[in-house]
Amino acid sequence: MNTESKATTDNDSVHQPPIGESQGERPPVRVLIAKPGLDGHDRGAKVLVRALRDAGFEVVYTGLFQTPEMIAAAALQEDVQVIGLSILSGAHMTLFPRIIEELRLCGLADVLVVAGGTIPKADIAAIKALGVGEVFGPGTQLTTIVEYITRNAPAPSPPW
């Protein structure tokens, strides 16, 4: 009886796909949640960050007081597919066009941008005309936001 055994080395191991990419699964969608301008209230944004993480998204939260340039730079550095803008200050018609322009200048025109907060219904059509995919008002269920992003987020960039 032959009891010869072969020791395995690292070179003998079979390549395993990264977690989440086995059997054709795509990697998680990366989402940036930003608070543009001087809006100092972020409880809703933090609740959304948690809901998106719980739903399987990779989420980056920028924190308060972000300029359009800071938001675009963070989106580029983090290679996100979705940017969520949370605003309660009423400055959305000033800040959103600047943010969309900065994204375009950074080559991020294909990123899905969504917005939420206290945005008057009368402004929603103009905001969507800028290129914002959807506007979620106060009281929107978190599952509605998760489902929208799931259905509409572009595919993640290929690794290297």
Secondary structure by P-SEA (a helix, b strand, c coil): cccbbbbbccccccccccccccccccccbbbbbbbcccccccaaaaaaaaaaaaaccccccccccccaaaaaaaaaaacccbbbbbbccccccccaaaaaaaaaaaccccbbbbbbccccccaaaaaaaacccccccccccaaaaaaaaaaccccccccc
